[in-house]
Amino acid sequence: MSRLAARTLIAVVFWPSLFFFWFLGPFVFFLLSTTSSEVCPLLERREQFLEAANGALPMLVLQNLLYAAPIICLVLWIRLLPDPARARHVVTCIKLFIVAVVIGALWEYGSSLACDGYGQPFFSPLWQMTSYLPLVSLVINIPLYVLTFSLGRGFSTRDDITEDGVVHPRQDGP
C-alpha cells in the first residue's frame, strides 16, 4: 500500500472520529453515563448511590476508548511520516489526552455520585468539588483540540501540492 493511500485511510478514520467523538460525543456520553434525575429520588442509601455510580464505569471506559481514535490516528501518521517536530506535538497531544481522560472520568463519576444533589449527604464534600472539573477540562481540551486539529490537517493534506494548486511529482521515489 502506498504512503498516500495509507495517509488517506487514516484521514478517513481521523476526521469523522474527531468530529463525532470529540465534538458531539461528550454530550451523548454524559447523558448516558450519569445517573438520571428520575432515578435519584429512588436512591435512599449510600450503597445504592455507589452501585449507580459504579454502573457508569463501563460507559466511561467505552467513551475513553472511542475518544482515543484521533490520537491513535496521529500516532499512525507519525509512524508513516516521521518528523521530529510533529512527533513532539503528538506526544504533547497524548499527555493532554491522558490528563483530559482522567479529569473527565472523575467529573462523570463524581457527578454520578452527587446525583444532581440528592446524594451529597452520603459522600465526602470532595465529590462535590467535581462540579468544578468541567472548567479544568475546558482549559485542557481547548489546546488539545486545536493541536489535534492542526496536526490532523497537516498530516492529511498532500505534500506534493503547492499553495497555487499545482501538483509536483516527488523526487524521493514513488
FENNORMO-V152499 format. One record per helix or strand of 3 or more residues. SS is the DSSP state (2 for helix, 1 for strand). FROM is the first residue (numbers start at 1). LEN is the number of residues. If there is no record, write none. Layout:
SS:FROM:LEN
SS:FROM:LEN
This chain:
2:3:31
2:37:4
2:46:10
2:57:11
2:69:12
2:84:34
2:120:3
2:125:32
